[in-house]
Amino acid sequence: MSEGIGPRRSIAPPGAGTGPSAPGGDWLVEEDESTRKANLAKARLATDVAIGIERTLKSFRQFGVRHKTSLQFVDDAVKRLAAFAAEHGELALSVIGSDILFDGDSIYSDPELRTSYPFLLFRDGVQRVIFEPGVEQQEVVSFCTILRDQTLLGSNVALEDDLVTLLWDADLAHLRYVVSESFKQDEADPEQEAKRERLVGQIRDDALAPALPADLSARFVRPPKEREMDRASRDLDVARAWERGNEIANDQQARAALVAQVDTDDTLLRKFLEIVFVEILSHRDPKVRGDLVKLVRDFAIEATRRDRLAEAIGVLKALGDLAKSAGNEGRRVAQEILAAIATPEFLAEVMNQLGIADEAGTEQLLTFLALIPPKESRALVPHLSSVGLSSRRRAVCQLLADRLGDDLAQIGEQIRDAEEGLALDLVYLLKQSPSARARVELLVALDHLAPSVRRAAYDAIRTGARPEDPTVVGASLLALEDQDEELRRVGLMSLPRAVDAEVARRLRTVISREAFDGWDYSDKRRAFLAYACASGKRAAKELVEVLGARAMFSSDDLEDRRCSAAFALAALGDEGHMPVLETEAKRMFGGKRLKEACEAAMSILKFKRPIEAESASVALAPQDDIDVLPTAHLPKPIWDEAATTATAVGAPAVGSRAPAPAPQRPPPPRRAP
């Protein structure tokens, strides 16, 4: 089958160039550009109709008229006819040999005379078919059914009723025909009927011959055009795909031969997969279904082991379409195939393509990644940095957050050793994860060299967690020893205001170091207040010692410690410390700052005013400025049976949030004997 539309020229009038006065070649005049483009667009619509009829006819031959695949092609053909009618009205197609012509140009050609539907029409004298606006589905079904029944198969040629008679009896309201007089049956003219029979017999013998004679080729088969449209080479037919699919299933050599053609036959692969998927979902026999799944899986593996993604685009499209429209069963089949082809090399190439794909390609690749089973999806983590756009990287992270579930081991180690961009993406991944394990892995990320990564990790740990959560407390204690002043300050403000021996011990260690003197005074006071809350009344003795500390030469660092200790004593709420504070406030040679701090502390104790509790509600490293691509609409993977069984007995499935425990009812009161 071939088709082509070239630059159109004016058609020569009858007799042009035959008389002595005819201007040699002057009637060949190039049309203007706008007219040429309009004619080209019109011819393309006509070409779509010719191809739509061909696809429907071949589907009828392969699957039958009532198969859902055939009905889809019928709908497609009706839509193509309606598209032409909406723009240009009725469509008139001429038939010459094995070609369909529109406005004098061949738009479709099928030199295989055994199955060529133009030749079937031409064989019985149909020179032109006119489709009027309003063609209905049943008319397309009847038209293609008649053509299918008249197909030349082997040596059996249906000559009981010619095609013209069958079309006439079908009475298709929106179709008209122009029939050659030399082919019409005329019972009153035996000589004409005998001539017709002889011509049909000659055509039959020539069509079934191994090779066409030169004279028949000259009369009925137009030579292919030198310039064919690109779409002609890409628009492959479904019947051919299914036939090759059967060859693959039954013949190892044929399978290898088809694999070798994937480089240039990408559309064939896609259509082949689509048809096999329909068959997979329609068969109830598990053995047949298993054989078909194995067929697709083996072929997909061969198609993706070629170090390029181009050969696998058909696989991705077919799997994505199947997952979106075929329900859970389709997704399960797609996942089984994806698990086989998701090699590390292939996933690396997919991530590279995700960085350069257009919007449609990005959607298709994300659909593919969304269906990868959890075990194989871990291989995507090292390749996040190969995607240049942050929005797409974050979209992949959203998918991985749901797929990995509790399988987050060593993600934190990868964050600590990764470059800043990848580390931020991995932090975002753990932040999106519904698993509690993610917070533990984020603690490791607090050792990263980049302050932005440490801030993002700390924000992710605090998001949605209570202050007394162990991971939040642990992250805050790690932040106390961080060199980033802002992170250290937020860590101090995030510590819970409750007695905690471990928090008190860590704070005492931090305060006793010489590096503590380099802190800002406000942070020193926060550290002393946090120490007082964590130690309780046991901190009073140490705070009194700090308040009464002396040195040969007074310094600002010592003054900061003493002032902070005064406020910490007030935070304990014990009025028994009033005399100590009053003594320091009235000391004759005491510093002004210390006197003011002691007076403020006494005022807090006297009027029982609480110490103002600060809260760190603002994010350290906001990440809302990145416009992440939405992924909620993508198909979700079907978890394996083990996870489903675990869910059935009460354990949460991988990738799902653990259900909240049901509230326990208090036991009934015991009756007195």
N, C-alpha and C positions, 0 to 999 in steps of 0.2 A: 504494500500500500504506500502510495506517495501522494503528495499534494504540493501545490505551489502557487504563489500569486506573484507575478512580476509586474513591471511597469506596463500599464495599459496604453495601447495606441488605438487610433481611430480605425474602425473596421473598413476595409475596402468595399466600395459599392459594387453591385453586380457588374461584371464586365470591365472593371477598372484594370487598366494596363494591358488590355487585349487589342484595342484599336490602334491604328497608326498615329492618331493624334493624342493618345493618352500620355499625360506627363509622367515620365518614368519616375516613380517613387514620390511624387509630390503629395499624394494623398496620405502618406504616412506622416502625420503631424503630432508632435508631442503635446499632450494635454497640459494645462497649467497646473501648478503645484497643488492648489486647493482642491481642484477637481480630481486630481490623481489620488490625493489622500482620502477624499470622500468615497471614491470608487474602491479604494483599497479596503477601507473600513467595511463597506457594504459586502465586498467579496469575502472578508473574514467571517462575517455573520453567516453568509451562505455556506462557507466551509465548515463552520461549527455544526450546521444542520446536517450536512452530508456525513460528517464523522459521527454525529449522534445517532443517525440511522444505522450506520455500520456497527457501532457498539451494541445497539439494541439487538440487531439481527444476530450478531455472534453470540450474545448472551442467550438469546432464544435457542440457538443451536446447541449450546453447551449445557445450560441449566433448565431449559424449558420456559414456557411463557409465564407460569405462575410463581416462579421462584422470586424471592424478595430482591435478589440482586438484579434480575431482569426488570422488575417493576421500578427499581431505582433508575435504570437506564431509560425506561419509558418516560418517567417524569423528567429526566434530563433532556430528552429529545423534544418533549412538548415545550419545555422552557426555552430551548434554543429557537424553535419555530416561533414562539410568541415574541421573543426578542427581535427577530427579523421583522415580523409583521408590525410590531410597534413602531419601527423606524421607517420601513419601506413598503409595507403592504404585502401583497401576495408574492410568493417566491416561485420563480420558474427555473427549473433545472433541466438542462439538456443532457441527453444520453448519447454518447458516441463510443461504440466498442466497450472498453472497460473503464472509460472516463466519464466523470460528471463535469459538465461545463456550466459556467455562469458568466453571462455577458461575453461569451466567446473565449473565455480562458478556462483551462482545466483546473478545477479546485480539488479534485479527488480522483485517484487512479488506483486500481487494484488489478494488476496483470495476472493474478492467480484466477483463471477463468472458472475453475471448479466452484469457487466460493464468492466470486466477484458479483455483488448485487447490481452494479451498473450493467454488467454483461448479461445477467438474468433478464433485465428489462429490455436490453437491446436485442437479445436473442428472439424475443417474441414481438419485436417491432415497436416498442415504446420509445419514442424519440424525445418526449418531454413530459415532465411531471410538474404540475402546478399545485402548490400548497396555498390555499386561501387562508386569510386570517380566521382564527377561531378553531384551529385543529384540536380535537379532543384526544384524550388518552386512548380510548377504545379504537379510534381510527388509526393511531400509530400502531397499536397492537395488531389490528387486522392487517394493515399494510405489511408489517414486518413478518407476520405469520405466513402470509401468502408467499413472500420472498423466501422464507426459510423452507417451506414445503417444496419450492421449485428449485432448490439448490442441486447442482450436479454432484452426485455422490457415486463414485465408481463408475459402473456402466449402467446404473439405473437412472434414467432420465424420465421425469414425469411429463408425458406428452398427452395424457388423456384429456386434460383441460389446459389450454394455454393460459399464460399469465394475464393476457388482456381479458379473457372471459372471466377469470377468477376475480379480477379487480372490478369488472363490470357488475358481477353478481354481488360483491361485497357492498356496493352502493355507499361508498365513503363520501359524505356530504361535502367535505371541505377539500377534496382532492380532485383534480382534473388531469386528463392525459391527452397527449397527441401521439397518434399511432400511425406508422408508415403504411401507405396503401399496399405496398408489396408484401407486407406481413399480415394483413387482415385476412381473416377467414371469410371466404365467400362461397357458400355452398352451391350457388348458381353458376360458378365459373370453375369447372374441374381443372382447367389448365392452370389457373392462378393457384389453386389449392395444391396441385402437384408441385408447382414451382416453390411454394412455401415449404412443403415437406422436404424437398431436396436440399434447400438452403439450411433448414434447421438440422437435418441430418449431417450435412457437411460441418456445420459449426460444432455439433456434438462430437463428431469423430476427431476434429482438430483440437477441441478443448481437452479431450481425454488422452490425447497423444502425449508421449514423454516430452516432446519439444514442439513448439509452435513453428509451422512453416513460415518462410520469409514473407510470402504474399499475404498470409493471414495476419501476421504481425503488422504489416504495412497497412492493412485495411482496418483492423480492429483495435490494435494496441498502440497507443500513442507513446512515443519515446519520452522518457522522463525529462523534466525540465532541468537545465543546468543549475538554476538558482531556486532552491526550495526554501520555504520558510523554516526557521529554526524550530518552530512549534511542531512541524511535521515529524521531525526526528524524535521529539520528546513524547509525542502523544501516542503511546503504545496501547494496543488493544488488549482487552481483558481475556478473551478466549485464548489468545496466544500465550498469555502468562499462565493460565491454568493448565494448558497442554504441557508447557515446559515444567510446571510444577509436578505434574504426574510423572514426567520423565525423571525428574530429580528423585522422586520417592522410590522409583523402581530401578533406576540405572545409575550406578556410581559414576560411570564415564560421562553420562549426560549431566550429572550434577556438577562434575568438575568443569564441563564445557560451559554451563550456564554461569558458574562462578567467575569464569574468565571473562564473561561479557558484562559483568556488573559495572566495570569502568565506564562503559558507554551506554548502558541500559538501566540507568537508575530508576526510571519511571516504571519499567517492567518489574523490578523488584518490589516496588511499593504496591503496585496493583496485584501482584502475585500474593503478597502477604495479606492484603485486604480480603481477597477471595478465600484464602485458606482460613483466615480468622472466622469468616462467616460459616464455613464448613465446620470448624472446631466447635463453635457454639451451637450449631444445629444438630450435631451428632450426639446421641445419648449413649452409644456404645463406648465404654471407657477405653477399650483397646484401639478403636479407630481414632478416638480423640487423642490418645497418647501417641499414636503414629504421626498424626498431623502436627502435634506440638513438637515432636522430635524433628520432623521435617523442617519446620520454621526455625527451630533453635539451631540445628546444624547449619542451615543456610545462612542464618544471621551471623553465626560465628565466623564462617568463611568470608562473609562480606565485610566484617570489621577487623579482620587480621591483615590489613593492607597498609597500615601506617598512615592512612589518610581518613578523614571523616567523610569525604564526599561519597564514598560507596555505602556509607551507613545512614545517610540522610533518609533514604526510603524506609529503613528499619525504624528510625525514630518517629517518622510521621505516622507510619502504620500503627506502631505501638501506642503513640499518643492518642490517635483517633479511637483506637480500640478501647483504651482505658476510659476515655470520656463518655463513650456511648454504649458500651457493652456491659456495664454494671460490675458487680463483684466478680463474676465469673471471668469476664474479660480482663479485669485487672489481675486476677490470679494467674491467668495464662501469660499476660504481658510480663509480670514479675518473674515468672519461671524462665522466660526467655532472656530477660534483662540480666538476671543473676548469672547467666552463662556467658554473656558478651561483655559484662562490666569488668574487664581486665584493667589493671592499673594504667597501662599504656593508653587504652581507649578512653578511660575517664580523664586522663591528662589532656588528651586531644579535645575532648568535649569541653573542658574548662577553658582551653585556649580559644575555641570557637565561640564560647559564650562571651568572651571579651570583645569580639569583633562582629557579632551577629547583629542583624537589624531587629526591629521589634517583633516581627513574626517569627524569626528564627530564635530569638530569645525565649519567647513563649513556648516554642516547641522543645527547646533544650531543657527549660525548667520543668516541663511536663515529664520529660524523660528522667531527669534527676529526681523528681518527686516519687517516681515509681521504683527507684532502686531499693532493694531490700536493705535493712539496717546494717547487716554484716558487710556488704559491699560498699555502703555509703561512707564508711570510715576512710576509705582510700581517697575521698575528695578533700579531706582536711589539708594535706600538704600542698594542694594545688590552688588554694584560695587566692594566693598572691598572684597567680597568672591572669586573673580577671582584673582588668584595669579599672572598671567603673565600680565605685563603692556601692551604688544602689543594687547592682547585680550580685556583688559579693555578699551583701547583707541578705539578699533574697535566698541565696544558697544556704547561708547560715540559718535562716528561719526554717528551711526544709530539714537541715541536719539536726536542729534542736529537737524536732519532733521525732525524727527517725532513730537517733542514737539512744534516746531514753536514758537508762542508767549506765549505759556503756560509754562512760566519759573518762575512763582511766587514761592517764598520761596526757590529757588535753592541757592541763595546767603546766606540765613540763614543757610541752611544745610552745606554750605562750612565753615562758621564761626565756627560752632560747631563740624565739622568732624575732624577725625585724619588726619595727614599730607598727607598720600598716597591717601585717598579718596578725600580730598580737592583738591589736584592737578588734579585728574581725572575730578572732577566737573568743575574746571577752564578750563580744556581742552574742556569739553563738551560745555561750554558757548562760548569759543573762536571759536569753529566750527559752532556755531549756526548762521544762516543768519539773525536772528531777532535783531532789535535794542534794544529790551528789555534786551538782554544778557549783554550789557555794563552796564546797570543800576544795574543788579544783581551782576556784578563783583565788583562794588563799595563797597558792603557789605563785600566782601571777603578780602578787605584791612584791616579789623580788626582782621584777623586770627593771632594766636600767632606765627606761624612758619614763619620766614622771607622768606623761599622759596615759600610759598603759596602767600604771599603778592607780591613778585616780579613777580611770574607767572601771578597773576591777573592784575598787572599793565601793564605787557607786552601785555596781551590779550586785555586790553582796548585800548592801543595805536595802535594795529595791524590794519592797513587799515583805520585809522581815521585821520582826519585833526587836527592840533594842536589846532584850535579854537573850536573844537567839545566840547559841554558842559560837556560830560562825561570825556573827557580827561582833561579838565581844573579842574573839580571837583576832579579827581583822583590825579592830580598833587598837588592840595592844601592839600589833605589828606596826601600825601607823605611828605609834608614839616614838618609835626609834627611826622613823623615816627622815631623810634629809629635806624633804619637801615641807616647807613651813605650813602651807595651806592644808595639805593632807594631814599633818600632825595635829593641827588645830581642830579639824573636823573629827579626827579620831578621839580627841579629848572630850569634845561635846557629845559624842555618840556613846560614850561609856554609860552603862546603866547606873542610876543613882540608888544603889543597894549595896548591902554588905557582901563582900566577896573577897575571900582570903587571897585567891590567886591574883585578882586585879590589884589588891593592896600591895602584894609582894612585888609585882612588876612595877608599880608606880614608885614604890620606895627605892627600887634599884635605879630607875630613871632619874629621880630627884637627887640621889646621892652622887651622881656622876658630875664631873667637872663640866662636861658639855652642856649640862642643864643651865649653867650660868649664861650661855649664849642665847637662850630663848628670849622671846619678847616677854615683857612683864605680864601682859594679859594672859599669855599661855602659862606662865609660871603659876599665876593665881588659879587658873583652871586646873592645873595639875594638883595643887595642894587641896583644892576643894574636892576633886575626885578622890584623892587619897583619904580625906576625912570621911567621905560617904562610904568608901569601900572598907575602911578599917573600923568605923564606929568609934565608940568611946575609948577603945584601946589606943587610938592615935593621939589622945589628949597629951600624954606625957611627952611624946616626941615633938609635938607642936609647941608645947611650952618651952622645951629646950631650944628649939629653933628661934622662938620669939625672944628669948633672953640671951641669945648668942652674942658674944663680944669679940672684937678684934682690935689689934693694936692700931691699925689704920682702917677707918671706915671706908666701905666701897659701895657702889651702887648695886652690885650683885648680892651682897649680904643684905642690903636694905630691901631688895626685892623679895628675898626669901622670908625676912621677918614680917614684912607687910602681908605676904601671902599666908603665912602661918596665922596671923591675927584674924584674917577672914575665915580661915579654916576652923579656928577655934569657935568663932561665932556660928559656923554652920553646924557644929555639934549640938547647939541649943542648950548647953549647960550653963546656968547662971553662976555656978561655982567658979568659973573662969573670969568673972568680972574683976576681982582684985588684981589679977595679973595684968589684965589689959589696962586697968586704971593706973597701975604703977608705971607702965611703959608710957602711957599718955602724959603723965605728969613729970616724967624725968626731966631734970633741968637741962641737961646737955644732950637730950635725945634729938634725933632728926625730925624735921618737920613732916616728912612723908609718913614716917612711922607713927607719929602722934595722930595724924589725921586718920590713918588706917585703924588704929586702936579705938579712936572715938567712934568711927563708923561701926566697928565691930560691937562696941558696947551698946550703941543705939539699936543694933539688930537684936541683941540679947534682951535689952530692957523692954523694947516694944514688941518682942517676939515676931519680928518681920522675917519672912523666909528669904533665903538666898535665891536670887533670880536664876532659874535653870535655863541654860541656853540649849537650843536644839539646832542641829545641822540638817535643815530640810532642803537646802539648795544643792543641786548636783554639782560635783566638782568638775566633771568633764561631760557636759551635755552632748548627747549624740542625736538629738532630734532634728538637726539640720540636714541629715542625709535622707533623701527621698527614696525609701526602700521600695522596690517593686513588690506589688501584692502577690501573695502566694496562697491565700486562703481558698481560692477557687480551684486550685490544682488538685488532681485526684490523689486520694490518700492510699498508701500501700495497705495490702491485706496482710495482717500479721500471721506468723506461722501457727501451726496447730498447737505447738507446745505452749506458746504464749496464750492462745485462746483457752487451752485447758487450764493453765494456771489461773486465768481470770475466773474460770468457772468455779474453781475451788476456793476462791477468795483472795488469791495473790494478784496484785496489779499487773497488767500486761506491760510489756516493754514499750516505752514511749508514751504511756498514759499516766495521768495523775492518779496517785493513790487516793481512794475514796476516804473521806473524812470519817473517823470512827463515830459510830452512833452513840448518842448520849446515854450514859448508864443511869438507870433508875435507882434511887436510893432503896436500900433494903427495907421491908416493912417492919414497923416497930414490934418488938417482942412483947408478948403479953406476960403480965406478972402471974406467977403461979397462984 
